[in-house]
Amino acid sequence: MAGTKKSKIRRRRHKKVLKQARGYRGGRSTNYREAKQSVERGLKHAYRHRKEKKRNFRRLWITRINAAARQNGMSYSQLIGKLKKADVKLNRKMLADLAVRDPEAFSAIVDFAREIE
């Protein structure tokens, strides 16, 4: 009499995938085969979008810095170039935050950059 093969392992794997598929509609949340495909696709998109999120935030910061710099009579590229030359260690996230929350401080940074040759 032949015994079942891998029953515990298979059940565990199926339960893990079905748990990840909770909240999906229709058979995607109950049928293992459909759930497995949906979960794999979802994880693939999640991985890709985690990378994309970083790019999108950098674009947002650059846009904010550029807008604030132009209000102070300087372009983004000139500002960043002069800050690099002066060895100022402010990253784009912090510069954008200053531009939004504390325009006076950002103006002081722009004035400092203007003095650099």
N, C-alpha and C positions, 0 to 999 in steps of 0.2 A: 504494500500500500504506500503510495507516494505521498509525501507531506507537502504542505504549501511552501512556496519559496518566497523569502524576503517579506513576509506579511507585515511584520512590525516596522521594518525599515520603510516599506512602501507607504504604510498608513501614516507614519510620521512625516514623510516627505509631502504627502498629499495634504495633510492637516496644515503644514507650514505654508504651503502655497495658498490654500483656501483661506487661511487666516489673513494673508497679505491682500487677498482679493475681496475682503469684506468691504461693503459699501458700493461695489460694482453692481450694475443693473443686470437683471435677467440671469441667463445661464453662466455669465462670466463670474458670478460669485458662488455658484453651486457646482458646476461641472468642472472637474479637474482639468481636462484638456483645454477648455476655453479659458479657464482661470489662469492656467500656466502661461498661455500665450499673452494674455492681457497683462499679467504681472511682469513678465519679461519686457514687454514693450514699455510699460510704465516705468520700470527701473531704468531702462535705456534712456527714456526721455528725461527722467529725473537727473541722471548723471550729466547728460548734455546741458540741461538747463542750469545746473549748478555752475558750470563753466561760463555759460552765457550771462548769468546774473552778474558775475564779476566784471565782464566787459561792459554791460549796460550801466552799472554804477559808475565805472570810470568815465564813460561818455557823459553821464549826467554831471559829474564833478567838473569835467573839463568845460562843459557848456556853462555851468554856473560861474566858474572862475573867469571865463571869457567875457560873460555879460558884465560882471562886476568890474573887471579890469578895464573894459571899454568905457564904462561910466566914469572911470578915473583917468581916461585919456591914454590908455596903453592897450596893446593887443595881448592876447593870451601867450603867443609864442615869444614876444619880447619879454613879458613878465617872467615866464618860466626860464628863458635863457639867462636873464640877468640874475635870477635867484640861484640858478645853478652856478653861475660864475662867482657869486658871493658866498657859495657853499652854505646856503640856507637849507636846513634839513626839514622843511615843512612838506609833507606829501600832499597830493591833490585832494584827498579826503578832508584834511584839516583846513586847507585853503578854501575849499568850497563851503565848509562849515562856517568859517570866519566870514566869508562873503555874504552868507545868508543871515547869520545870527549877530555879527558884530561888524557892520560896515565901516565903522571908524578905524578899527584895528586893521581891517583889510586895506583901507586907504593909506594907513601908515606903512604897511608892507609895500604897497605900490610906490609910495614916495621914497622909501628906502631903496627900492629897486631902480628908481629913476636916477638916483645919485651915482649908481655904479657905472663905471666906464667899460 
